[in-house]
Amino acid sequence: MALTRESVLQALRTVKDPELMRDIVTLGMVKDVQVDGPRVAVTVELTTPACPLKDVIERDVTSALKAAGAEQVSINLTAQTRGPAQPRKDVLPQVKNILAVGAGKGGVGKSTIALNIAVGLQRAGAQVGLMDGDIYGPSMPTMLGIKGVTPRVRANKIQPHHVHGIYAVTIGSLVEQDKPLIWRGPMAHGAFKQLMLDNTEWPELDYLIVDLPPGTGDVPLTLCQLLPLTGAVVVATPQQVALDDAIRAVHMFQQLNTAVLGIVENMSYLPMPDGSIQDIFGRGGAEAAATRLGVPFLGAVPLYPELRVNSDTGKPHANFEQNPKLREALEQITQRVAGEVSKRNLKPQTPELNIT
């Protein structure tokens, strides 16, 4: 029987997105079908350019079409990042997804992970912004290589730094270098709100990554309530004292009705020159905690010296270009975050919880 557009679509209904667990026709991912005798060309639009299973989808589409009788299959994979099924009507409508990166305590590499998720998503083809919400300890000027660089202002609006392919805003660019911000909670809240919502001209973005202050105190609490978050990533080191605080951070997000996209284990282990591994902090603790809490484990980042050097010198792309094992670790985390966002956006939105 000759192939038709209808028979091709019927065959494609047997192909499921491996993460979203629904067929690609129902998900609206099939954007074009061309049939020329035994030759079929289809365009499939992924839900994120950082889709971790694009090769699986391409393979399954090819298999389904050949089983339906196609002799030659051409697949064009495109990507369009999706936001919530019900578009937000509140703040930052030009931003599809706002992701918080938090930690129960300081010193676990939260800002490092936030930056590399942002750069990883940008490298995959997404439009990405980065907000340095760590009011008291902004480290992004150093890691972005913009220390001492003042952002441009247009019509009384701050223009985010466009650096390394991402749009970044940090209070560290607006205050005197090395000057401590000795602020009480309300002052910090006000500064964050002005930077994030009132005085910054954010462009259209697929993802806006917000590097939260560490801990579960009033500042991250208020910031989470202020922002319409798609979800949160929690960063921890493997040692138990850090995991205890990370677990508290997970519970904080859950009590605020914010989806926890997963946990990242930073400083997981130290690779030695002879190929052996030193478990300095006790590798695997974050994955065990994620399993116990019923949240995804997003991956582990070992203690590679290159990560520290590239962070200190403001060269985040070098983390993806020099050490292939470091690139693999960071890309895995980035792809899993993107996948969790896509799954979250397919779920019905729950009512907001407002705590006063």
C-alpha positions as CSV (number, residue, x, y, z in Angstrom):
1,M,0.0,0.0,0.0
2,A,1.3,3.4,-1.0
3,L,2.4,5.7,1.8
4,T,0.3,8.8,2.5
5,R,0.6,11.7,4.9
6,E,-2.0,10.1,7.1
7,S,-0.3,6.7,7.3
8,V,3.0,8.4,8.1
9,L,1.4,10.3,11.0
10,Q,-0.2,7.1,12.2
11,A,3.3,5.4,12.2
12,L,4.7,8.4,14.1
13,R,2.0,8.1,16.8
14,T,3.9,4.9,17.9
15,V,7.0,7.0,18.6
16,K,7.1,8.3,22.2
17,D,9.4,10.9,23.6
18,P,11.5,8.8,26.0
19,E,11.2,11.5,28.8
20,L,7.7,12.8,28.3
21,M,6.2,9.4,27.6
22,R,3.7,10.6,25.1
23,D,3.8,10.2,21.4
24,I,5.4,12.9,19.3
25,V,2.3,13.6,17.2
26,T,0.1,14.3,20.3
27,L,2.9,16.4,21.8
28,G,2.9,18.6,18.6
29,M,6.5,17.8,17.8
30,V,5.8,16.7,14.2
31,K,5.9,20.0,12.2
32,D,6.1,18.8,8.6
33,V,5.6,15.7,6.6
34,Q,6.5,15.2,3.0
35,V,5.8,12.0,1.1
36,D,7.2,11.2,-2.3
37,G,6.5,7.6,-3.1
38,P,8.7,5.5,-0.8
39,R,10.6,8.5,0.3
40,V,9.5,10.3,3.5
41,A,10.8,13.6,5.0
42,V,9.7,14.8,8.4
43,T,10.5,17.7,10.6
44,V,10.5,17.0,14.3
45,E,10.6,19.9,16.8
46,L,12.2,19.0,20.1
47,T,10.9,20.6,23.3
48,T,14.4,21.9,24.1
49,P,17.6,22.3,22.1
50,A,19.4,20.5,25.0
51,C,17.2,17.4,24.6
52,P,19.3,14.5,26.0
53,L,17.6,11.8,23.9
54,K,17.5,13.4,20.5
55,D,19.4,10.4,19.0
56,V,16.9,8.0,20.5
57,I,14.0,10.0,19.0
58,E,15.7,10.1,15.6
59,R,16.3,6.3,15.7
60,D,12.7,5.5,16.7
61,V,11.2,7.8,14.0
62,T,13.4,6.1,11.4
63,S,12.4,2.6,12.6
64,A,8.7,3.5,12.7
65,L,8.6,4.9,9.2
66,K,10.6,2.0,7.7
67,A,8.2,-0.4,9.4
68,A,5.4,1.5,7.7
69,G,6.9,0.9,4.3
70,A,9.3,3.9,3.8
71,E,12.4,3.0,1.9
72,Q,14.2,6.3,2.4
73,V,13.7,8.5,5.5
74,S,15.0,12.1,6.0
75,I,14.6,13.6,9.4
76,N,15.1,17.3,10.2
77,L,15.4,17.9,13.9
78,T,14.7,21.4,15.1
79,A,14.1,22.7,18.7
80,Q,11.8,25.2,20.3
81,T,12.0,25.6,24.1
82,R,8.6,25.4,25.7
83,G,7.3,27.2,28.7
84,P,4.4,26.3,31.0
85,A,1.2,25.0,29.3
86,Q,-0.6,28.0,30.8
87,P,1.5,31.0,30.0
88,R,2.3,33.2,33.0
89,K,0.4,36.5,33.3
90,D,2.6,37.9,36.0
91,V,6.2,39.1,35.9
92,L,8.7,38.6,33.1
93,P,6.3,37.2,30.5
94,Q,9.1,37.3,27.9
95,V,11.0,34.6,29.8
96,K,9.7,31.0,29.2
97,N,11.4,29.3,32.2
98,I,12.9,30.7,35.4
99,L,15.1,28.2,37.2
100,A,16.5,28.8,40.7
101,V,19.8,27.2,41.7
102,G,20.1,26.9,45.5
103,A,22.0,25.2,48.2
104,G,21.5,24.6,51.9
105,K,24.9,26.1,52.7
106,G,27.6,28.2,51.1
107,G,30.9,26.9,49.7
108,V,29.5,23.9,47.7
109,G,29.9,25.5,44.2
110,K,26.4,26.6,43.7
111,S,27.4,29.6,41.6
112,T,29.8,27.5,39.5
113,I,27.0,25.0,38.7
114,A,24.5,27.8,37.9
115,L,26.9,29.4,35.5
116,N,27.8,26.2,33.7
117,I,24.1,25.2,33.4
118,A,23.5,28.6,31.7
119,V,26.5,28.2,29.4
120,G,25.6,24.6,28.6
121,L,22.1,25.6,27.6
122,Q,23.4,28.4,25.5
123,R,25.8,26.0,23.7
124,A,22.9,23.8,22.9
125,G,21.2,26.6,21.1
126,A,18.9,28.2,23.8
127,Q,18.6,31.9,24.6
128,V,19.7,32.1,28.2
129,G,19.9,34.7,31.0
130,L,21.7,34.5,34.3
131,M,20.8,36.5,37.4
132,D,23.3,36.6,40.2
133,G,20.9,36.7,43.2
134,D,23.7,36.0,45.7
135,I,23.4,39.5,47.0
136,Y,26.0,39.2,49.8
137,G,28.6,37.2,47.9
138,P,28.3,37.9,44.2
139,S,31.0,35.8,42.4
140,M,29.7,36.1,38.9
141,P,31.8,39.1,38.0
142,T,34.9,37.0,38.4
143,M,33.5,33.9,36.8
144,L,32.2,35.8,33.8
145,G,35.3,37.9,33.4
146,I,33.4,41.2,33.9
147,K,34.9,42.4,37.1
148,G,34.9,46.2,37.1
149,V,32.7,46.4,34.0
150,T,29.6,48.6,34.5
151,P,26.5,47.6,32.6
152,R,24.9,50.0,30.0
153,V,21.7,51.8,30.9
154,R,19.0,52.7,28.3
155,A,15.8,54.6,29.2
156,N,16.5,54.1,32.9
157,K,16.8,50.3,32.4
158,I,19.9,48.2,33.0
159,Q,21.0,46.3,29.9
160,P,22.3,42.9,30.9
161,H,25.9,42.1,30.1
162,H,25.9,40.0,26.9
163,V,29.0,37.9,27.6
164,H,29.9,34.3,26.6
165,G,26.6,34.2,24.7
166,I,24.4,34.7,27.7
167,Y,22.7,37.8,29.3
168,A,23.9,38.3,32.8
169,V,23.1,40.7,35.6
170,T,24.9,40.9,38.9
171,I,24.9,43.4,41.7
172,G,28.7,42.9,41.8
173,S,28.8,45.1,38.7
174,L,27.0,47.9,40.4
175,V,28.9,48.3,43.7
176,E,32.4,49.1,44.6
177,Q,34.7,46.1,44.2
178,D,35.5,44.2,47.4
179,K,33.0,46.3,49.3
180,P,30.8,44.2,51.7
181,L,27.1,44.7,51.4
182,I,26.1,45.0,55.1
183,W,22.3,44.8,54.5
184,R,19.4,43.6,56.5
185,G,16.8,41.4,54.7
186,P,14.5,44.1,53.5
187,M,17.3,46.0,51.8
188,A,18.5,42.8,50.1
189,H,15.0,42.0,49.0
190,G,14.5,45.5,47.5
191,A,17.8,45.4,45.7
192,F,17.0,41.9,44.2
193,K,13.5,43.0,43.1
194,Q,14.8,46.1,41.4
195,L,17.6,44.2,39.6
196,M,15.4,41.3,38.6
197,L,12.1,42.8,37.8
198,D,12.0,46.6,37.9
199,N,15.2,48.1,36.5
200,T,16.5,45.5,34.1
201,E,15.5,45.1,30.4
202,W,15.6,41.3,29.9
203,P,15.3,40.1,26.4
204,E,13.2,37.2,25.3
205,L,14.7,34.1,26.9
206,D,14.2,30.4,26.9
207,Y,15.7,30.0,30.3
208,L,16.6,32.5,33.1
209,I,19.0,30.9,35.7
210,V,18.8,32.6,39.1
211,D,21.8,31.9,41.4
212,L,20.1,32.2,44.9
213,P,21.9,33.1,48.1
214,P,22.8,30.0,50.1
215,G,20.7,28.7,53.0
216,T,17.0,28.6,53.8
217,G,16.6,32.0,55.4
218,D,14.4,34.9,54.7
219,V,16.3,36.1,51.6
220,P,16.0,33.0,49.4
221,L,12.5,32.5,50.9
222,T,11.3,35.9,49.7
223,L,13.1,35.5,46.3
224,C,11.3,32.2,45.7
225,Q,8.0,33.8,46.5
226,L,8.7,36.8,44.2
227,L,9.6,34.7,41.1
228,P,7.3,32.5,39.1
229,L,9.7,29.6,39.1
230,T,9.5,26.6,36.8
231,G,11.7,24.7,39.2
232,A,14.8,24.6,41.3
233,V,18.1,22.8,41.3
234,V,19.9,22.0,44.6
235,V,23.7,21.8,44.7
236,A,25.5,19.8,47.4
237,T,28.8,18.1,48.1
238,P,28.8,14.4,49.1
239,Q,29.7,14.9,52.7
240,Q,26.9,14.4,55.2
241,V,27.1,17.8,56.8
242,A,26.5,19.4,53.4
243,L,23.8,16.9,52.5
244,D,21.9,17.7,55.7
245,D,21.6,21.3,54.6
246,A,20.8,20.3,51.0
247,I,17.9,18.2,52.3
248,R,16.6,21.3,54.1
249,A,16.8,23.3,50.9
250,V,14.8,20.6,49.0
251,H,12.1,20.8,51.7
252,M,12.1,24.6,51.6
253,F,11.4,24.5,47.8
254,Q,8.7,21.9,48.3
255,Q,7.0,23.9,51.0
256,L,7.0,26.8,48.7
257,N,5.3,24.7,46.0
258,T,8.3,24.9,43.8
259,A,9.2,21.8,41.8
260,V,12.6,20.4,42.6
261,L,14.2,19.5,39.3
262,G,17.0,17.6,41.0
263,I,20.2,17.5,43.0
264,V,23.7,18.0,41.6
265,E,26.7,16.5,43.5
266,N,29.6,18.9,43.1
267,M,33.2,18.1,44.1
268,S,32.2,14.5,43.8
269,Y,35.7,13.0,43.8
270,L,39.3,13.9,42.9
271,P,40.6,12.2,39.7
272,M,44.3,11.3,40.2
273,P,47.0,11.4,37.4
274,D,47.3,7.6,37.5
275,G,43.6,7.2,36.8
276,S,42.5,6.3,40.3
277,I,40.0,8.2,42.3
278,Q,40.1,9.8,45.7
279,D,36.7,10.1,47.5
280,I,37.6,13.1,49.5
281,F,34.1,13.9,50.6
282,G,32.5,10.5,50.2
283,R,31.3,10.1,46.6
284,G,27.6,9.2,46.0
285,G,26.0,10.9,49.0
286,A,23.9,13.3,46.9
287,E,22.6,10.6,44.7
288,A,21.6,8.6,47.7
289,A,19.9,11.6,49.2
290,A,18.0,12.3,45.9
291,T,16.8,8.7,45.9
292,R,15.6,9.0,49.5
293,L,13.8,12.3,48.8
294,G,12.2,11.0,45.6
295,V,13.8,13.8,43.4
296,P,16.0,13.3,40.3
297,F,19.7,13.0,40.5
298,L,21.1,15.3,37.8
299,G,24.7,14.2,37.9
300,A,28.1,14.7,39.5
301,V,31.0,17.1,38.9
302,P,34.4,15.8,39.9
303,L,37.2,18.1,41.3
304,Y,38.8,18.9,38.0
305,P,41.5,21.6,38.4
306,E,40.4,23.1,35.0
307,L,37.0,24.0,36.5
308,R,38.7,26.1,39.2
309,V,41.1,27.7,36.8
310,N,38.4,28.6,34.2
311,S,36.2,30.0,36.9
312,D,38.9,32.2,38.3
313,T,39.9,33.5,34.8
314,G,36.3,34.1,33.6
315,K,36.4,31.5,30.8
316,P,33.3,29.2,31.3
317,H,33.3,27.9,27.7
318,A,36.7,26.4,28.3
319,N,35.0,23.9,30.7
320,F,33.3,22.4,27.6
321,E,36.3,22.6,25.3
322,Q,39.3,21.3,27.1
323,N,38.8,18.2,29.3
324,P,36.3,15.8,27.6
325,K,35.3,14.2,30.9
326,L,34.5,17.6,32.4
327,R,32.5,18.5,29.4
328,E,30.6,15.2,29.6
329,A,29.7,15.8,33.3
330,L,28.5,19.3,32.6
331,E,26.6,18.4,29.5
332,Q,24.8,15.6,31.3
333,I,23.6,17.9,34.0
334,T,22.5,20.5,31.5
335,Q,20.6,18.0,29.4
336,R,18.9,16.5,32.5
337,V,17.9,19.9,33.7
338,A,16.4,20.7,30.3
339,G,14.6,17.4,30.3
340,E,13.1,17.9,33.7
341,V,11.9,21.4,32.7
342,S,10.2,19.9,29.6
343,K,8.5,17.2,31.8
344,R,7.4,19.9,34.3
345,N,5.9,22.1,31.6
346,L,3.6,19.2,30.5
347,K,2.1,18.8,34.0
348,P,-1.0,20.7,35.1
349,Q,-0.1,23.8,37.0
350,T,-0.9,23.6,40.8
351,P,-2.3,26.5,42.7
352,E,0.2,29.1,44.1
353,L,1.0,29.0,47.8
354,N,1.5,32.4,49.3
355,I,3.1,32.6,52.8
356,T,2.9,35.8,54.6
